[in-house]
Amino acid sequence: MSENSFSGGGYTVTEQAAKPGKSMKPGIQEAVITDIVYKCVGQNNSKLLEVILTGPPVEGLVDNKGNKIGQVSKSTMWMTPGAWDIPGKMWCTKAKLTVMADKLGLTSQFEAINGENEEDFVNKVATIFKGKKARFVIGGEEDQFENDKGEKITFVRPQMATFGFIESTDVPLNESKLKFNEEKMIKKLEVSDSVSDDIANSADADEASPW
């Protein structure tokens, strides 16, 4: 063993910059619809669709090949009888998809879709929506995880807001009508995350819908 094997020198302490997260931050974000996927979840195989949004490339955020990528938001829209199509309720899934189609200039294509079943419908919707860019209001709900130090870290799972959530990028920023309200659009941990509570909370907000 050499004389200097246990010396105290040889290292320089440097502070590492925090890496950006992969999830989109709450607020008003410009993003592309990168996919819309069909899923069945839970013991009852409850059907839903998931709208995946990707923002512009972020410095310091890369994929496995080293390419710059954007932050992502995944928004759940239920296709169950109590959430799919309820006349006069603009929070239901069919109404929200109709609003998206309108703001993206895809109304005629959307209204022409007839799916043989839920999955076929979602696949056809994805075909016309994928690749389209717009401004979105991103809210979400708080969640927690425990890091390797045993600390509980609170974060927000981003999702599109219920109302007033999309606008064409053709609208000048100084004329934008989109608004973000953190208090109303981010669901805190204390609130139950059951589907029924989500729907009830949305129903209470119907009067505030701009559509």
C-alpha positions as CSV (number, residue, x, y, z in Angstrom):
1,M,0.0,0.0,0.0
2,S,1.5,3.4,-1.0
3,E,2.1,6.1,1.5
4,N,-0.6,8.4,-0.1
5,S,-3.4,5.8,-0.4
6,F,-5.4,7.4,2.4
7,S,-4.6,11.1,1.7
8,G,-7.4,13.6,2.0
9,G,-6.7,15.5,-1.2
10,G,-7.6,14.9,-4.8
11,Y,-11.3,15.9,-4.9
12,T,-13.1,19.1,-5.7
13,V,-16.6,19.8,-4.3
14,T,-19.0,21.0,-7.0
15,E,-22.7,21.7,-6.8
16,Q,-24.8,19.8,-9.4
17,A,-27.6,21.8,-11.0
18,A,-31.0,20.3,-10.5
19,K,-32.3,18.5,-13.6
20,P,-35.6,19.6,-15.0
21,G,-38.5,17.2,-14.4
22,K,-40.2,15.2,-17.1
23,S,-43.7,16.4,-16.2
24,M,-45.2,19.5,-17.6
25,K,-45.5,22.4,-15.1
26,P,-49.0,23.7,-14.2
27,G,-49.9,26.9,-16.0
28,I,-50.6,28.0,-19.6
29,Q,-48.4,25.8,-21.9
30,E,-48.0,25.5,-25.6
31,A,-47.8,21.8,-26.5
32,V,-48.4,19.2,-29.2
33,I,-50.9,16.4,-28.9
34,T,-48.4,13.5,-29.3
35,D,-51.0,10.7,-28.7
36,I,-54.4,9.8,-27.5
37,V,-54.6,6.2,-26.1
38,Y,-57.4,3.9,-25.0
39,K,-57.1,2.1,-21.6
40,C,-59.1,-0.2,-19.4
41,V,-58.3,0.1,-15.7
42,G,-59.3,-1.4,-12.3
43,Q,-61.2,-4.6,-11.5
44,N,-64.2,-3.4,-13.4
45,N,-62.2,-2.6,-16.5
46,S,-63.4,1.0,-16.5
47,K,-62.7,2.5,-20.0
48,L,-60.9,5.8,-20.5
49,L,-58.8,7.7,-23.0
50,E,-55.6,9.5,-22.2
51,V,-54.5,12.7,-24.0
52,I,-50.7,13.0,-24.0
53,L,-49.3,16.5,-24.5
54,T,-45.6,17.3,-25.1
55,G,-44.1,20.7,-24.7
56,P,-41.1,22.2,-26.6
57,P,-37.6,20.8,-25.9
58,V,-36.2,21.7,-22.5
59,E,-32.6,22.4,-21.8
60,G,-31.1,19.5,-19.8
61,L,-34.0,17.1,-20.5
62,V,-33.0,14.3,-23.0
63,D,-34.1,10.9,-24.1
64,N,-32.0,7.7,-24.1
65,K,-30.3,8.7,-27.3
66,G,-29.3,12.2,-25.9
67,N,-31.9,14.1,-27.9
68,K,-33.6,17.1,-26.3
69,I,-37.2,16.4,-25.4
70,G,-40.2,18.3,-23.9
71,Q,-42.1,17.9,-20.7
72,V,-45.2,15.8,-20.8
73,S,-48.8,15.9,-19.5
74,K,-51.1,12.9,-19.5
75,S,-54.8,13.8,-19.0
76,T,-57.4,11.1,-18.3
77,M,-60.9,11.3,-19.8
78,W,-63.4,8.7,-18.7
79,M,-65.6,6.8,-21.1
80,T,-67.9,5.3,-18.5
81,P,-71.7,5.9,-18.7
82,G,-71.5,8.5,-15.9
83,A,-68.8,10.6,-17.6
84,W,-68.9,10.1,-21.4
85,D,-71.9,12.0,-22.7
86,I,-74.3,13.9,-20.4
87,P,-76.4,16.6,-22.1
88,G,-75.7,20.1,-20.9
89,K,-72.6,19.1,-18.9
90,M,-69.5,20.5,-20.5
91,W,-67.1,18.6,-18.2
92,C,-68.1,15.2,-19.8
93,T,-65.6,13.6,-22.1
94,K,-67.5,13.9,-25.3
95,A,-68.1,17.6,-24.7
96,K,-64.3,18.2,-24.0
97,L,-63.3,16.4,-27.1
98,T,-65.8,18.5,-29.1
99,V,-64.2,21.7,-27.6
100,M,-60.8,20.4,-28.6
101,A,-61.9,19.7,-32.1
102,D,-63.4,23.1,-32.4
103,K,-60.3,24.9,-31.2
104,L,-58.1,22.8,-33.5
105,G,-60.3,23.4,-36.6
106,L,-61.3,19.7,-36.7
107,T,-65.0,19.9,-36.1
108,S,-66.1,18.3,-39.4
109,Q,-63.6,15.5,-39.1
110,F,-64.5,14.8,-35.5
111,E,-68.2,14.7,-36.1
112,A,-67.7,12.2,-39.0
113,I,-66.1,9.7,-36.7
114,N,-68.1,6.5,-35.9
115,G,-66.3,3.9,-33.8
116,E,-67.3,0.2,-33.8
117,N,-66.5,0.3,-30.1
118,E,-64.7,2.5,-27.5
119,E,-61.2,1.5,-28.6
120,D,-61.9,2.0,-32.3
121,F,-63.4,5.4,-31.6
122,V,-60.3,6.5,-29.6
123,N,-57.9,5.3,-32.3
124,K,-59.8,7.3,-34.9
125,V,-59.8,10.4,-32.7
126,A,-56.1,10.0,-32.3
127,T,-55.6,9.9,-36.0
128,I,-57.0,13.4,-36.5
129,F,-55.7,15.0,-33.2
130,K,-52.1,13.7,-33.2
131,G,-49.5,16.3,-34.1
132,K,-51.8,19.3,-33.6
133,K,-50.4,22.2,-31.5
134,A,-52.3,24.5,-29.2
135,R,-52.1,26.4,-25.9
136,F,-53.4,24.4,-23.0
137,V,-54.3,25.3,-19.4
138,I,-52.5,22.7,-17.3
139,G,-53.7,22.0,-13.7
140,G,-53.5,18.7,-12.0
141,E,-53.5,17.0,-8.7
142,E,-50.9,16.7,-5.9
143,D,-49.3,13.4,-5.1
144,Q,-46.3,12.2,-3.0
145,F,-43.4,9.8,-3.2
146,E,-40.6,8.9,-0.8
147,N,-37.0,9.5,-1.9
148,D,-34.0,7.5,-1.0
149,K,-33.5,9.6,2.2
150,G,-37.0,8.7,3.4
151,E,-38.3,12.2,2.7
152,K,-41.8,12.7,1.3
153,I,-41.7,14.8,-1.8
154,T,-45.0,16.4,-3.0
155,F,-45.4,17.0,-6.7
156,V,-48.2,17.7,-9.2
157,R,-49.5,15.2,-11.7
158,P,-50.3,17.5,-14.6
159,Q,-53.7,17.3,-16.4
160,M,-55.6,19.6,-18.6
161,A,-58.0,21.9,-16.8
162,T,-61.7,21.1,-16.9
163,F,-63.0,24.3,-18.6
164,G,-61.3,27.0,-20.7
165,F,-58.4,24.6,-21.2
166,I,-57.5,25.0,-24.9
167,E,-56.9,27.8,-27.4
168,S,-55.5,28.0,-30.9
169,T,-51.9,29.2,-31.2
170,D,-53.3,31.6,-33.9
171,V,-54.7,33.7,-31.1
172,P,-52.2,36.4,-30.3
173,L,-50.8,36.1,-26.7
174,N,-52.1,39.6,-25.9
175,E,-55.6,38.5,-26.9
176,S,-55.6,35.2,-25.1
177,K,-58.6,34.3,-23.0
178,L,-56.9,31.4,-21.2
179,K,-56.5,31.8,-17.4
180,F,-54.7,29.7,-14.8
181,N,-55.9,29.7,-11.2
182,E,-53.7,27.5,-9.0
183,E,-56.1,27.4,-6.1
184,K,-59.0,26.1,-8.3
185,M,-57.0,24.0,-10.8
186,I,-54.7,22.0,-8.6
187,K,-56.3,19.4,-6.5
188,K,-54.7,19.1,-3.1
189,L,-53.7,15.9,-1.4
190,E,-56.4,16.2,1.3
191,V,-59.1,15.8,-1.3
192,S,-60.3,12.3,-2.3
193,D,-59.0,11.2,-5.7
194,S,-62.0,8.9,-6.5
195,V,-63.6,9.2,-9.9
196,S,-67.0,10.1,-8.3
197,D,-65.5,13.0,-6.5
198,D,-63.8,14.2,-9.6
199,I,-67.0,14.2,-11.5
200,A,-68.9,15.9,-8.6
201,N,-66.3,18.6,-8.4
202,S,-66.5,19.2,-12.1
203,A,-70.3,19.3,-12.0
204,D,-70.2,22.0,-9.4
205,A,-68.2,24.1,-11.8
206,D,-70.6,24.0,-14.7
207,E,-71.8,27.5,-14.2
208,A,-68.3,28.8,-14.8
209,S,-67.9,27.0,-18.1
210,P,-67.2,29.5,-21.0
211,W,-68.6,27.0,-23.5
